Amino acid sequence: MTLPVVVGVDGSESSLCAIDWAVGQAALHRLPLRLVHASLWERYEGPAAFTHSAEAAFEHRLVQEILNHATDRARENHPGVKIAGEIVPEDAQAALLREARRATAVVTGCRGRGPIAGALLGSVSRSLVMRAPCPVVVVRGIPRNPPGDRPIVVGVGDTAGSTVVVRFAFREAEARHCPLHVVRAWHRPAHRPPAHPLLVGSPAHEHEERAAALLDDALRDAEREHPGVPVHCVVAEGPAVDVLLAHAATADLLVLGSPRRHGPLRPPLNGVTQTVLRHTDCPVAVVPPRTTSM
């Protein structure tokens, strides 16, 4: 079964950028595209209300126009992509989380319509990043079409899911015929007991070597599977946010692992991911520990 790329549609400028990126992604991987607009009017008013309430009828026409415009825009950009659209009677967060269970990836803008439109990272995007079972792409900036002249950047952390994240990044780089920059930040511990006088070597060098070894472990299998992808490894001292943002400034896509734990109690979005999502100018793909291939 071929799972679609799903994109949330709400008529905002951010949503239009997400549509442009999502249809390009669907064309790149020869996948169908599914446009989803969540409307609580459909739930609370119901189809019968449209024949009795002028306000409900106007809202229904507006929602349909938003979806039609989104569909036309996607088809104009990539006429060969199979496109379907649907208005669902749910709030956006619930609708896209449900769609994520049968999607290759879910794509959103970084902010939406309504009272939270000015937020740096919308609540829907934040919830998807934390809870979706598939990769979530938050589109910031204006998508570059066609992609491929800039690298993909992937950040490698300490989690066991790093291998999954790296494999996702390799597949994207291979599809785009672009280089892959694999980035690992390291820092000196704030408090370290004094070294034994007979021990030789720089403590900083030890941390750098440990970071480089972690990159080697994360890359080993993916490099064998994708031998044609040019890889550039970066082991840099400094805060992870600063290192990632510096490399994302010239990237087509930044790939990160999902900052989550299993179980009913989930932590808030961690500082690195949240800050990167708020400040980078390129699309960010957040990949859960277990995911399907794009």
LOLUM-15827 format. One record per residue (C-alpha): residue in three letters; chain; x, y, z. Coordinates in steps of 0.1 Angstrom, whole numbers, plus 5000, padded with zeros to 4 digits. Example, Ala and Ser with C-alpha at 12.3 -4.5 7.8 and 13.67 -1.06 7.14 Angstrom:
+-------+-------+------+-------+------+
! bator ! marti ! east ! north !   up !
+-------+-------+------+-------+------+
!   ALA !     A ! 5123 !  4955 ! 5078 !
!   SER !     A ! 5137 !  4989 ! 5071 !
+-------+-------+------+-------+------+
end
This chain:
+-------+-------+------+-------+------+
! bator ! marti ! east ! north !   up !
+-------+-------+------+-------+------+
!   MET !     A ! 5000 !  5000 ! 5000 !
!   THR !     A ! 5014 !  5034 ! 4990 !
!   LEU !     A ! 5010 !  5059 ! 5018 !
!   PRO !     A ! 5004 !  5096 ! 5008 !
!   VAL !     A ! 5022 !  5127 ! 5018 !
!   VAL !     A ! 4996 !  5146 ! 5039 !
!   VAL !     A ! 4995 !  5184 ! 5041 !
!   GLY !     A ! 4974 !  5205 ! 5064 !
!   VAL !     A ! 4955 !  5232 ! 5046 !
!   ASP !     A ! 4940 !  5263 ! 5062 !
!   GLY !     A ! 4943 !  5291 ! 5037 !
!   SER !     A ! 4972 !  5309 ! 5054 !
!   GLU !     A ! 5004 !  5320 ! 5037 !
!   SER !     A ! 5023 !  5295 ! 5058 !
!   SER !     A ! 4999 !  5268 ! 5046 !
!   LEU !     A ! 5005 !  5277 ! 5010 !
!   CYS !     A ! 5042 !  5273 ! 5014 !
!   ALA !     A ! 5036 !  5239 ! 5030 !
!   ILE !     A ! 5015 !  5228 ! 5000 !
!   ASP !     A ! 5043 !  5238 ! 4976 !
!   TRP !     A ! 5068 !  5218 ! 4996 !
!   ALA !     A ! 5045 !  5188 ! 5000 !
!   VAL !     A ! 5036 !  5185 ! 4964 !
!   GLY !     A ! 5072 !  5187 ! 4954 !
!   GLN !     A ! 5080 !  5160 ! 4979 !
!   ALA !     A ! 5052 !  5138 ! 4965 !
!   ALA !     A ! 5065 !  5143 ! 4930 !
!   LEU !     A ! 5101 !  5136 ! 4941 !
!   HIS !     A ! 5091 !  5102 ! 4956 !
!   ARG !     A ! 5063 !  5094 ! 4932 !
!   LEU !     A ! 5037 !  5094 ! 4960 !
!   PRO !     A ! 5001 !  5106 ! 4961 !
!   LEU !     A ! 4993 !  5139 ! 4979 !
!   ARG !     A ! 4964 !  5143 ! 5003 !
!   LEU !     A ! 4952 !  5178 ! 5013 !
!   VAL !     A ! 4933 !  5180 ! 5046 !
!   HIS !     A ! 4913 !  5209 ! 5059 !
!   ALA !     A ! 4899 !  5205 ! 5094 !
!   SER !     A ! 4866 !  5224 ! 5100 !
!   LEU !     A ! 4847 !  5222 ! 5133 !
!   TRP !     A ! 4817 !  5238 ! 5114 !
!   GLU !     A ! 4812 !  5205 ! 5098 !
!   ARG !     A ! 4810 !  5188 ! 5131 !
!   TYR !     A ! 4789 !  5212 ! 5151 !
!   GLU !     A ! 4766 !  5225 ! 5124 !
!   GLY !     A ! 4763 !  5194 ! 5102 !
!   PRO !     A ! 4753 !  5193 ! 5065 !
!   ALA !     A ! 4716 !  5202 ! 5072 !
!   ALA !     A ! 4726 !  5235 ! 5087 !
!   PHE !     A ! 4739 !  5248 ! 5054 !
!   THR !     A ! 4703 !  5250 ! 5040 !
!   HIS !     A ! 4690 !  5270 ! 5070 !
!   SER !     A ! 4719 !  5292 ! 5082 !
!   ALA !     A ! 4734 !  5319 ! 5060 !
!   GLU !     A ! 4764 !  5321 ! 5082 !
!   ALA !     A ! 4770 !  5283 ! 5081 !
!   ALA !     A ! 4765 !  5283 ! 5043 !
!   PHE !     A ! 4791 !  5311 ! 5039 !
!   GLU !     A ! 4815 !  5292 ! 5061 !
!   HIS !     A ! 4810 !  5261 ! 5041 !
!   ARG !     A ! 4817 !  5279 ! 5008 !
!   LEU !     A ! 4848 !  5295 ! 5023 !
!   VAL !     A ! 4862 !  5262 ! 5035 !
!   GLN !     A ! 4855 !  5246 ! 5001 !
!   GLU !     A ! 4872 !  5275 ! 4983 !
!   ILE !     A ! 4903 !  5271 ! 5005 !
!   LEU !     A ! 4905 !  5234 ! 4996 !
!   ASN !     A ! 4898 !  5240 ! 4959 !
!   HIS !     A ! 4925 !  5268 ! 4958 !
!   ALA !     A ! 4950 !  5245 ! 4975 !
!   THR !     A ! 4942 !  5217 ! 4951 !
!   ASP !     A ! 4946 !  5239 ! 4920 !
!   ARG !     A ! 4979 !  5253 ! 4933 !
!   ALA !     A ! 4993 !  5218 ! 4939 !
!   ARG !     A ! 4982 !  5206 ! 4904 !
!   GLU !     A ! 4996 !  5236 ! 4887 !
!   ASN !     A ! 5030 !  5231 ! 4903 !
!   HIS !     A ! 5031 !  5193 ! 4897 !
!   PRO !     A ! 5004 !  5181 ! 4873 !
!   GLY !     A ! 5016 !  5145 ! 4874 !
!   VAL !     A ! 5010 !  5140 ! 4911 !
!   LYS !     A ! 4978 !  5122 ! 4921 !
!   ILE !     A ! 4960 !  5146 ! 4945 !
!   ALA !     A ! 4930 !  5141 ! 4967 !
!   GLY !     A ! 4915 !  5166 ! 4992 !
!   GLU !     A ! 4890 !  5163 ! 5021 !
!   ILE !     A ! 4873 !  5185 ! 5046 !
!   VAL !     A ! 4872 !  5167 ! 5079 !
!   PRO !     A ! 4849 !  5175 ! 5109 !
!   GLU !     A ! 4876 !  5178 ! 5135 !
!   ASP !     A ! 4900 !  5203 ! 5150 !
!   ALA !     A ! 4933 !  5205 ! 5130 !
!   GLN !     A ! 4954 !  5188 ! 5157 !
!   ALA !     A ! 4932 !  5157 ! 5160 !
!   ALA !     A ! 4926 !  5154 ! 5123 !
!   LEU !     A ! 4963 !  5155 ! 5114 !
!   LEU !     A ! 4973 !  5131 ! 5141 !
!   ARG !     A ! 4948 !  5107 ! 5128 !
!   GLU !     A ! 4960 !  5112 ! 5093 !
!   ALA !     A ! 4996 !  5106 ! 5104 !
!   ARG !     A ! 4987 !  5070 ! 5112 !
!   ARG !     A ! 4984 !  5063 ! 5075 !
!   ALA !     A ! 5008 !  5088 ! 5059 !
!   THR !     A ! 5044 !  5087 ! 5046 !
!   ALA !     A ! 5048 !  5121 ! 5062 !
!   VAL !     A ! 5027 !  5150 ! 5074 !
!   VAL !     A ! 5036 !  5185 ! 5063 !
!   THR !     A ! 5025 !  5217 ! 5080 !
!   GLY !     A ! 5032 !  5254 ! 5079 !
!   CYS !     A ! 5049 !  5270 ! 5109 !
!   ARG !     A ! 5018 !  5290 ! 5119 !
!   GLY !     A ! 4981 !  5290 ! 5112 !
!   ARG !     A ! 4951 !  5312 ! 5110 !
!   GLY !     A ! 4932 !  5326 ! 5140 !
!   PRO !     A ! 4943 !  5340 ! 5173 !
!   ILE !     A ! 4976 !  5320 ! 5174 !
!   ALA !     A ! 4986 !  5330 ! 5139 !
!   GLY !     A ! 5014 !  5352 ! 5152 !
!   ALA !     A ! 5030 !  5324 ! 5173 !
!   LEU !     A ! 5065 !  5314 ! 5162 !
!   LEU !     A ! 5055 !  5278 ! 5163 !
!   GLY !     A ! 5018 !  5268 ! 5160 !
!   SER !     A ! 5003 !  5245 ! 5185 !
!   VAL !     A ! 4993 !  5220 ! 5157 !
!   SER !     A ! 5029 !  5217 ! 5145 !
!   ARG !     A ! 5042 !  5214 ! 5180 !
!   SER !     A ! 5018 !  5186 ! 5188 !
!   LEU !     A ! 5025 !  5167 ! 5156 !
!   VAL !     A ! 5063 !  5169 ! 5162 !
!   MET !     A ! 5058 !  5153 ! 5196 !
!   ARG !     A ! 5031 !  5127 ! 5188 !
!   ALA !     A ! 5029 !  5118 ! 5152 !
!   PRO !     A ! 5040 !  5082 ! 5143 !
!   CYS !     A ! 5055 !  5093 ! 5109 !
!   PRO !     A ! 5079 !  5121 ! 5100 !
!   VAL !     A ! 5066 !  5156 ! 5103 !
!   VAL !     A ! 5079 !  5184 ! 5082 !
!   VAL !     A ! 5074 !  5220 ! 5094 !
!   VAL !     A ! 5079 !  5243 ! 5064 !
!   ARG !     A ! 5096 !  5276 ! 5071 !
!   GLY !     A ! 5106 !  5301 ! 5045 !
!   ILE !     A ! 5098 !  5297 ! 5008 !
!   PRO !     A ! 5105 !  5262 ! 4994 !
!   ARG !     A ! 5132 !  5260 ! 4967 !
!   ASN !     A ! 5119 !  5244 ! 4935 !
!   PRO !     A ! 5135 !  5223 ! 4922 !
!   PRO !     A ! 5155 !  5212 ! 4953 !
!   GLY !     A ! 5190 !  5198 ! 4950 !
!   ASP !     A ! 5214 !  5227 ! 4947 !
!   ARG !     A ! 5218 !  5229 ! 4985 !
!   PRO !     A ! 5227 !  5202 ! 5010 !
!   ILE !     A ! 5205 !  5183 ! 5034 !
!   VAL !     A ! 5217 !  5187 ! 5070 !
!   VAL !     A ! 5210 !  5160 ! 5096 !
!   GLY !     A ! 5217 !  5165 ! 5133 !
!   VAL !     A ! 5229 !  5134 ! 5152 !
!   GLY !     A ! 5220 !  5132 ! 5189 !
!   ASP !     A ! 5226 !  5107 ! 5216 !
!   THR !     A ! 5194 !  5087 ! 5212 !
!   ALA !     A ! 5190 !  5052 ! 5199 !
!   GLY !     A ! 5168 !  5066 ! 5171 !
!   SER !     A ! 5197 !  5084 ! 5155 !
!   THR !     A ! 5202 !  5055 ! 5129 !
!   VAL !     A ! 5166 !  5060 ! 5118 !
!   VAL !     A ! 5170 !  5097 ! 5114 !
!   VAL !     A ! 5202 !  5093 ! 5094 !
!   ARG !     A ! 5187 !  5068 ! 5071 !
!   PHE !     A ! 5158 !  5092 ! 5064 !
!   ALA !     A ! 5183 !  5119 ! 5056 !
!   PHE !     A ! 5202 !  5097 ! 5033 !
!   ARG !     A ! 5171 !  5087 ! 5013 !
!   GLU !     A ! 5162 !  5124 ! 5009 !
!   ALA !     A ! 5197 !  5133 ! 4997 !
!   GLU !     A ! 5197 !  5104 ! 4973 !
!   ALA !     A ! 5163 !  5114 ! 4958 !
!   ARG !     A ! 5175 !  5150 ! 4954 !
!   HIS !     A ! 5210 !  5141 ! 4941 !
!   CYS !     A ! 5225 !  5165 ! 4967 !
!   PRO !     A ! 5252 !  5162 ! 4994 !
!   LEU !     A ! 5244 !  5153 ! 5030 !
!   HIS !     A ! 5260 !  5171 ! 5059 !
!   VAL !     A ! 5259 !  5151 ! 5091 !
!   VAL !     A ! 5264 !  5173 ! 5121 !
!   ARG !     A ! 5272 !  5165 ! 5157 !
!   ALA !     A ! 5278 !  5192 ! 5184 !
!   TRP !     A ! 5299 !  5186 ! 5215 !
!   HIS !     A ! 5309 !  5207 ! 5245 !
!   ARG !     A ! 5332 !  5206 ! 5274 !
!   PRO !     A ! 5315 !  5197 ! 5307 !
!   ALA !     A ! 5310 !  5227 ! 5330 !
!   HIS !     A ! 5325 !  5208 ! 5360 !
!   ARG !     A ! 5352 !  5182 ! 5355 !
!   PRO !     A ! 5375 !  5167 ! 5382 !
!   PRO !     A ! 5411 !  5174 ! 5377 !
!   ALA !     A ! 5430 !  5150 ! 5354 !
!   HIS !     A ! 5455 !  5126 ! 5370 !
!   PRO !     A ! 5490 !  5140 ! 5366 !
!   LEU !     A ! 5502 !  5108 ! 5348 !
!   LEU !     A ! 5475 !  5109 ! 5322 !
!   VAL !     A ! 5483 !  5125 ! 5289 !
!   GLY !     A ! 5460 !  5141 ! 5264 !
!   SER !     A ! 5435 !  5169 ! 5261 !
!   PRO !     A ! 5401 !  5164 ! 5278 !
!   ALA !     A ! 5386 !  5185 ! 5249 !
!   HIS !     A ! 5401 !  5161 ! 5224 !
!   GLU !     A ! 5385 !  5132 ! 5242 !
!   HIS !     A ! 5351 !  5147 ! 5238 !
!   GLU !     A ! 5357 !  5155 ! 5202 !
!   GLU !     A ! 5368 !  5119 ! 5195 !
!   ARG !     A ! 5337 !  5106 ! 5213 !
!   ALA !     A ! 5315 !  5127 ! 5191 !
!   ALA !     A ! 5333 !  5116 ! 5159 !
!   ALA !     A ! 5329 !  5079 ! 5170 !
!   LEU !     A ! 5292 !  5084 ! 5175 !
!   LEU !     A ! 5289 !  5098 ! 5140 !
!   ASP !     A ! 5307 !  5068 ! 5126 !
!   ASP !     A ! 5283 !  5044 ! 5143 !
!   ALA !     A ! 5253 !  5063 ! 5131 !
!   LEU !     A ! 5265 !  5064 ! 5095 !
!   ARG !     A ! 5279 !  5029 ! 5091 !
!   ASP !     A ! 5248 !  5011 ! 5077 !
!   ALA !     A ! 5233 !  5041 ! 5058 !
!   GLU !     A ! 5265 !  5048 ! 5039 !
!   ARG !     A ! 5266 !  5012 ! 5027 !
!   GLU !     A ! 5230 !  5014 ! 5016 !
!   HIS !     A ! 5234 !  5047 ! 4998 !
!   PRO !     A ! 5270 !  5047 ! 4984 !
!   GLY !     A ! 5263 !  5074 ! 4958 !
!   VAL !     A ! 5254 !  5101 ! 4984 !
!   PRO !     A ! 5283 !  5126 ! 4990 !
!   VAL !     A ! 5287 !  5129 ! 5028 !
!   HIS !     A ! 5304 !  5156 ! 5048 !
!   CYS !     A ! 5308 !  5150 ! 5085 !
!   VAL !     A ! 5309 !  5179 ! 5109 !
!   VAL !     A ! 5320 !  5176 ! 5145 !
!   ALA !     A ! 5318 !  5211 ! 5161 !
!   GLU !     A ! 5322 !  5224 ! 5196 !
!   GLY !     A ! 5294 !  5246 ! 5208 !
!   PRO !     A ! 5257 !  5246 ! 5218 !
!   ALA !     A ! 5237 !  5222 ! 5196 !
!   VAL !     A ! 5212 !  5249 ! 5186 !
!   ASP !     A ! 5239 !  5273 ! 5174 !
!   VAL !     A ! 5257 !  5246 ! 5154 !
!   LEU !     A ! 5225 !  5233 ! 5137 !
!   LEU !     A ! 5212 !  5268 ! 5129 !
!   ALA !     A ! 5246 !  5278 ! 5113 !
!   HIS !     A ! 5245 !  5248 ! 5090 !
!   ALA !     A ! 5208 !  5250 ! 5083 !
!   ALA !     A ! 5213 !  5285 ! 5069 !
!   THR !     A ! 5225 !  5270 ! 5036 !
!   ALA !     A ! 5204 !  5238 ! 5036 !
!   ASP !     A ! 5174 !  5227 ! 5016 !
!   LEU !     A ! 5162 !  5206 ! 5045 !
!   LEU !     A ! 5172 !  5201 ! 5082 !
!   VAL !     A ! 5165 !  5166 ! 5096 !
!   LEU !     A ! 5162 !  5160 ! 5134 !
!   GLY !     A ! 5151 !  5132 ! 5156 !
!   SER !     A ! 5119 !  5134 ! 5175 !
!   PRO !     A ! 5123 !  5145 ! 5212 !
!   ARG !     A ! 5099 !  5121 ! 5228 !
!   ARG !     A ! 5096 !  5093 ! 5253 !
!   HIS !     A ! 5072 !  5064 ! 5252 !
!   GLY !     A ! 5043 !  5061 ! 5277 !
!   PRO !     A ! 5014 !  5083 ! 5288 !
!   LEU !     A ! 5036 !  5111 ! 5302 !
!   ARG !     A ! 5053 !  5130 ! 5275 !
!   PRO !     A ! 5078 !  5158 ! 5281 !
!   PRO !     A ! 5074 !  5193 ! 5266 !
!   LEU !     A ! 5092 !  5199 ! 5233 !
!   ASN !     A ! 5129 !  5201 ! 5242 !
!   GLY !     A ! 5149 !  5233 ! 5239 !
!   VAL !     A ! 5170 !  5224 ! 5209 !
!   THR !     A ! 5142 !  5212 ! 5187 !
!   GLN !     A ! 5118 !  5240 ! 5197 !
!   THR !     A ! 5145 !  5267 ! 5191 !
!   VAL !     A ! 5155 !  5253 ! 5158 !
!   LEU !     A ! 5119 !  5251 ! 5146 !
!   ARG !     A ! 5113 !  5287 ! 5156 !
!   HIS !     A ! 5144 !  5302 ! 5140 !
!   THR !     A ! 5156 !  5283 ! 5110 !
!   ASP !     A ! 5147 !  5295 ! 5075 !
!   CYS !     A ! 5145 !  5261 ! 5059 !
!   PRO !     A ! 5120 !  5232 ! 5062 !
!   VAL !     A ! 5126 !  5209 ! 5092 !
!   ALA !     A ! 5118 !  5172 ! 5091 !
!   VAL !     A ! 5114 !  5157 ! 5126 !
!   VAL !     A ! 5116 !  5119 ! 5125 !
!   PRO !     A ! 5103 !  5096 ! 5152 !
!   PRO !     A ! 5124 !  5066 ! 5164 !
!   ARG !     A ! 5104 !  5042 ! 5143 !
!   THR !     A ! 5091 !  5053 ! 5109 !
!   THR !     A ! 5082 !  5042 ! 5074 !
!   SER !     A ! 5104 !  5049 ! 5044 !
!   MET !     A ! 5097 !  5079 ! 5023 !
+-------+-------+------+-------+------+
end
